[in-house]
Amino acid sequence: MTIFIIILLLVLGVVLLLLEFFVLPGITVAGIGGVVMMLGGIYLSYHHYGSTIGHLTVLGAVVFNILALWLALKSGTWNRIMLKTEIDSKVEKLEEDVVHVGDKGVCLSRLAPMGQVRINNLIIEAKSTGAYIDQKTPVEVIKIVDKIIVVKPIK
């Protein structure tokens, strides 16, 4: 019965780690749970069967993890879940003497704190003063720092 629990812990640990790598990015409960389950299975093998079987369990767990990761990457199963979109749009670069302090425009996207605005019939990237500015809100240029336009809403 103990050998079944050890194998179950190792397999569930690998499944949770694969979920962590491919579906749930970052350090989440799945990753931590996978590591804890694998360590628990290894601990049980050392505790119940001694150091020789414990060492073999560690070796088997490492080989099983590598094999599972290789198979998961090679099979392409995760391609259906992965994000495949490409960003091909470009934002106009700020030319000299095109936008000045005091010019007025309108937000084309929400500034949170960066976004797109239309000023002098140009679509350019701008930054708010810190607060979010909703789409279609009239804005005014208050300063230009290192070719970054800083705007505030007109009330």
N, C-alpha and C positions, 0 to 999 in steps of 0.2 A: 504494500500500500504506500509506503514511503517513497519508493522509486517512482510511482505514478505521480505523486505530489511534486517531486523534484522536476520531473519532465514537464508537467503541466505549468509549473512556475517559470521554467526556462522558456517554454514556447510562448506563453502569454507575455512574458517580458519582451521577447523579440517582436511580437506583434505590436505591442504598445510602442516600442522604439521605432518601428517602421511607420506607424501612424504619426509619431512625433516628427520624423524626418520629412514625410511627404504630404501630410494633410494638415497638421497643427503646428505651424512654425513657432519657434521660440521655446522657452522652457515652460512646459505646461505639466499638468497632472499626469498626462499620458507618459511623458518622458521620465518623470520622477518615479511614477508607478512601475514602468518597465524596468528601470534600474533596480528598484527595491525588490521586485519579484525575482529578478535574476540573482541578485545577491542573496535573497532568501533561499532560493533553490541551491545555490552553491554552499551556503552555510549548512543546510540540512544534509547535503551529501558528505561534508566533512564531519558533521556531528554524528551521523548514524553509521557511516561506512569507513571512516578513517581518512588518513591523509592521502593514500594512494588513489582511492576512488575520488576524493575531493579534487586532487590535481587533474585527474582525467576529466572530471566534470567541468573544471575551469577551461581546460583545453577544448573540450567539446562545445562549451558555450561560445567561446571565441570563434571557433570554426563555423558553428551554426549561425552566428551573427553575420559573419563575413559572407557566407553562402547565401543567407536570406537577403542581405542587402544587394549582393550581386544579381541574384535572380529577380529581385524587385525592380532593379534598374534595367536589366536586360529585357524583361518581359514586356515593358511598355504599358503595363496596367495603369500606371500612375499618370500617363499622358492624358487620359480623359479628364482627370481632375485638375491638372496643372494649368496655370494661366499662360496663354500663348499669344496674347495681344502684343503688338508692337506700337510704340509711340512714334509716329512719323511726322507730327506737326512741329512747326517751328514758330517761335515767338520773334517778332521783329526786334532787332537790336536798336538801341537808342542811338540815333545819329546826333552829331553836334548841332545845336541851335534848332532843334525840331520841337522840343518841349521845353517850356520855361516855367518857372515858379509863377503861380497865379493862373495858369491855363486850366480850363474846366473840361470835364469829360463825363463819361458814364461807365459804370462797371458792367463788363460783359459776363463776368463770372463772380462768384462770391470771393471776396478777399478775406482769407483766413490764415495768416495775414497776407499771403501773396495771391495774386490772381491777375486776370486780364482786364484792361480798361481800354476804352476808345477815347483818345485825346487827339484833337486836330486831325480827325479822320485816319488815325493810325491805331492799329491794335498792338498794344505793348503791355509788357508785364509791369505790374506796380505792386507796391507794398503799402498796407494800411499803417496807421499810427499805433496799432496794437489791438484795437477793437475790430471785430468782424464787421465787414460792410457787405450788405446783401447785393445781389444782382440787380441791375437797372437803377442803382442809386447814383444820383449825381455826385461827382467828386471834384475836388480842386487839388492841384499840385501844390504842396507846401515846401518841398525841398527835393533836390536831386543830389544823391550821394553816391559817388563811384558808379555812375550811370544807372543807378537804381532810383526809380521814381517813387516818392513817398507821397501818398494822398490822404485827404481827410474827407469825410462826407460833408456835403453842403446841406445846411439845414434851412 
